[in-house]
Amino acid sequence: QDNSVKGTFDKDWDWADVKEYSQSTMENQGIHIKTNSQNMTNIVTDSNEVSGYFNSVNYSRDYPPSGTPYYTSNYTVDNSVISNNILHDSIDDGIEIDGRYNNLVVKGNRVYDTYSPFSATGAKKGNVYVYENLFVADKVISDRHGAIKIGPSYALKMNGEGEAIEYKNMYLYHNTFYFAGNSNHRRTI
C-alpha cells in the first residue's frame, strides 16, 4: 500500500524477445503476485503508483516449461483486492489477472498510457468484481528505431490466448473503457 514503483523498460527489444522466448527476463512487473507453490489469501494492492514496466500489476499463475501443457497450476488467490492504484507507462498490461480467483475485487484504479489497460485473458474460476475503474488503451508500441509496430490493444481483453475459456462469474460494472488508437481491427472491448 502507498508505494511508488518506478522502472525503466529496455526500449531495445522486439515483441518476440518477450513473448516467444520462454526464459525472457524482459516481461517484468511492477507488482507481481504469483501462485506457483501455494494458495494465497487477503492480498491487498492498494493506492500505489506504478510506471515504466512491461506490466504494472500482475496477479499470475505458474507457467510450465516450454513443451508442456499451457496451464498447470490449480492454486488460487482468495479474497484479495487491487484498488485505487495509478498505473501508467506500461508497455503491455496495466493490470493483468492470469490465474484462479475466489472473490477478487478490482476497483477504483486509473490505468492510462498503456497498451492494454486491463487483461483478464487467463482468468479462471471466479468470482471477480471489476468496478469504478478508468481503463485507457492509448499506448503505441514502437521498435528500437521508433517505427510503430502496433497500436493500442483492447481496453478490456478477455480472449483466452489458446486455452479453453473458463470465465465464470466475472462482474464488470461502472467502469470507463476508452480506446485511443486507430481501429486496426481492434475494439474498446
Protein Blocks (a to p, Z undefined) as FASTA:
>chain_A
ZZacdddddfbbcfklmmmmmkbcklccfbdcddfkbccehiacehiacehifblbdcdd
ddddehiafblcfcdcehiadehiacehifklmbdcddddehiacehiacehifblback
lgghiadddehiacddfbdcddfkopafbdcddfbdcehnopacfbehiacehiacdddb
dfklpafZZ
